[in-house]
Amino acid sequence: MAPWARTENNMAISSTRDQLNFARTSFERPAPGAAVAAAAAIGMLVLVGHVDAQTAPAGPGHANPTAIDQSRTQPATTLRAAIEAAWERQPENRAASLRRDAAQAQRRVATGWTPEPLALEASTRTDRLTRNNGAREYEVGVAVPLWLPNERSRAQAVAESELSAIDSRVAAARWRAAGAVREAWWALQSARQDVKAARTRLAAAQALSADVSRRLRAGDLARADQNQAEGAVASAQAEVATSMAAEAAAAQGLRSLTGMAAAADMQPSAEAEPIAAAGVAADHPAVREIADKVETLRRSLALAQVQRRANPELTLLTTRDRGAAGESYGQTITLGVRIPFGSYDRSRAKSATAAADLAEVEAALVLEQQRLTAELEASRARVAAARSALQAAERRAQLARETKVFIDKSFRAGETDLPGRLRVDLEAAEAERQAARASVELSHAISQWRQALGLMPD
């Protein structure tokens, strides 16, 4: 080993030995600032533990929103899975458990023996700063708030109604999220059908262009025919690009709701057609949400009508006092009641506000029922119209396919010119695209019908 290396090693060993000796000396004979250093070290450990607790994975009851977004890596292939993914991202879903906890806590308050927590009272009296004769008095007591007549039962009714309203609010939010996902889902399905039809047209145009090129080399067709065939290919390519852009926009619209990329193998199967209903059901999520709100406000109005004054208080005090120095202490017990006077204007304002809120929500319930009824009738009419349009589109596509076969044979035999062949091909491609779109539109209309009925995907 080189001399300079041995020197450095000896210095390192000596430095380590000195540090150990210093640590042992510090342990045996604490320095004056050792307590401060130890307190600082403990504080650092507590701070690190607090940071670790904040960065640790959240428990099942308080899921981390980022973890929820990153947990779903597999794209949804069904409408039901897409709705479930979108619902996990909704603010109402993430706050539902906390709102239930708050409502249950409010219900426990309403079932308590007192409307407010008990209060401790303590006071002392002395003449030390005046005559200083040794007079002393010590008083300790407790104040117990009391329920007003019928206040406790009506507060319990309000708490139960609010707890039920949370469930209906969550169900309505889930229903609205399902409606948004349904629209985005079928918009993407329609865009993908357009892409499929455009690619089919492009393949047919390319095959025709190749056939025209072969016949041009054989001298059967003119150069103008080749230009027309290549123009048809360019038009089909432009249609493919346009339809792919529309598909990308629709896919992003669905992704913004579900947080996942659209699956390539999405199942475009239609939902089951519902049974025709005479009107909007009472358990419809939107109706139930407003109806529960009406019930909550009605019970709140009943509660406000009995809360015409502040809550009275029952006071229990014990007093220990003496009149002068040298006297023995005496002890007394005081039982008192505090009854606040009522204020007509204050209670009237509270009752009037509750009545106004109730009238507003009752009117909103009637309007919502009318709107849902109109939407239900419109969706039923859309299904009937979409079914008729699908039958007509399928008939048109069948006739266009048959005509295309005839014209293709005629063109190969030289009996039909190229413009006529291109016109028939375009007509057949448009008929196929319309038939595919009509099939998606029927599925979309059925989905809208189920949405208007308040039904979720099976």
Secondary structure, DSSP 8 states (H G I E B T S, - for coil): --HHHHHHHHHHHHHHHHHHHHHHHHHHS--TTHHHHHHHHHHHHHHHHHHHHHHS---TTS--HHHHHHH--S---SHHHHHHHHHHT-HHHHHHHHHHHHHHHHHHHHTSSSSS--EEEEEEEE-TTTT-S--EEEEEEEEEE---TTHHHHHHHHHHHHHHHHHHHHHHHHHHHHHHHHHHHHHHHHHHHHHHHHHHHHHHHHHHHHHHHHHHHHTSS-HHHHHHHHHHHHHHHHHHHHHHHHHHHHHHHHHHHHSS---TT------------SS--TT-HHHHHHHHHHHHHHHHHHHHHH-SS---EEEEEEEEEESSTTS--EEEEEEEEE-----HHHHHHHHHHHHHHHHHHHHHHHHHHHHHHHHHHHHHHHHHHHHHHHHHHHHHHHHHHHHHHHHHHHHHTTSS-HHHHHHHHHHHHHHHHHHHHHHHHHHHHHHHHHHHHT----
